[in-house]
Amino acid sequence: MRRTAVGFGLLVVGLAVVVWLLAPADPVRIGLMAGTAAGFVNLTMLWLRRDAMVQANLVRAAVGMQVNFFARMAVLVLVLLILQRLVGTSGDIAFLGGFLVVEAVVLILSVKEQG
């Protein structure tokens, strides 16, 4: 992940926080802020582990990626369940929207910078 991608991810999270601060009790804004933050944390965790995966042998790297993937997905499901309990379905949908926006755009920027 390059600096542009990381900068854009931080920008999206910052914008979500500003939007949330305008109406902190709105479930959609809570979900959007949580989703963008979770998406950025997810990408940051992947970026931090990239060197460890490159240096590991093929079998250890594959097992490590599977464990890493399942751990991240478990955290996302937990956050979705908490949001469902606190703010309802609209917060969950906004969470997924914010998460996917950050993931998609930052990954597109990363691929574009490499190629």
RARAWO-V292313 format. One record per residue. N is the residue number from 1. RES is the residue in one small letter. SS is DSSP state (@ for helix, = for strand, . for the rest). NEAR is the number of other ideal C-beta (glycine too) atoms within 12 Angstrom. Layout:
BEGIN
N & RES & SS & NEAR
N & RES & SS & NEAR
END
This chain:
BEGIN
1 & m & . & 31
2 & r & . & 20
3 & r & @ & 14
4 & t & @ & 19
5 & a & @ & 30
6 & v & @ & 25
7 & g & @ & 19
8 & f & @ & 30
9 & g & @ & 38
10 & l & @ & 24
11 & l & @ & 21
12 & v & @ & 34
13 & v & @ & 33
14 & g & @ & 19
15 & l & @ & 23
16 & a & @ & 33
17 & v & @ & 22
18 & v & @ & 17
19 & v & @ & 23
20 & w & @ & 28
21 & l & @ & 16
22 & l & @ & 16
23 & a & . & 14
24 & p & . & 16
25 & a & . & 13
26 & d & . & 19
27 & p & @ & 25
28 & v & @ & 29
29 & r & @ & 29
30 & i & @ & 34
31 & g & @ & 34
32 & l & @ & 40
33 & m & @ & 37
34 & a & @ & 38
35 & g & @ & 37
36 & t & @ & 40
37 & a & @ & 32
38 & a & @ & 38
39 & g & @ & 38
40 & f & @ & 36
41 & v & @ & 25
42 & n & @ & 33
43 & l & @ & 35
44 & t & @ & 23
45 & m & @ & 23
46 & l & @ & 28
47 & w & @ & 22
48 & l & @ & 15
49 & r & @ & 23
50 & r & @ & 19
51 & d & @ & 12
52 & a & @ & 17
53 & m & @ & 24
54 & v & @ & 13
55 & q & @ & 12
56 & a & . & 17
57 & n & . & 12
58 & l & @ & 12
59 & v & @ & 11
60 & r & @ & 16
61 & a & @ & 19
62 & a & @ & 14
63 & v & @ & 15
64 & g & @ & 22
65 & m & @ & 22
66 & q & @ & 15
67 & v & @ & 16
68 & n & @ & 24
69 & f & @ & 19
70 & f & @ & 14
71 & a & @ & 18
72 & r & @ & 25
73 & m & @ & 18
74 & a & @ & 15
75 & v & @ & 22
76 & l & @ & 29
77 & v & @ & 19
78 & l & @ & 17
79 & v & @ & 31
80 & l & @ & 28
81 & l & @ & 17
82 & i & @ & 20
83 & l & @ & 33
84 & q & @ & 23
85 & r & @ & 14
86 & l & @ & 19
87 & v & @ & 29
88 & g & . & 19
89 & t & @ & 18
90 & s & @ & 20
91 & g & @ & 31
92 & d & @ & 29
93 & i & @ & 23
94 & a & @ & 32
95 & f & @ & 39
96 & l & @ & 29
97 & g & @ & 26
98 & g & @ & 40
99 & f & @ & 39
100 & l & @ & 23
101 & v & @ & 29
102 & v & @ & 40
103 & e & @ & 31
104 & a & @ & 22
105 & v & @ & 27
106 & v & @ & 36
107 & l & @ & 26
108 & i & @ & 22
109 & l & @ & 25
110 & s & @ & 26
111 & v & @ & 15
112 & k & @ & 15
113 & e & @ & 17
114 & q & @ & 12
115 & g & . & 8
END
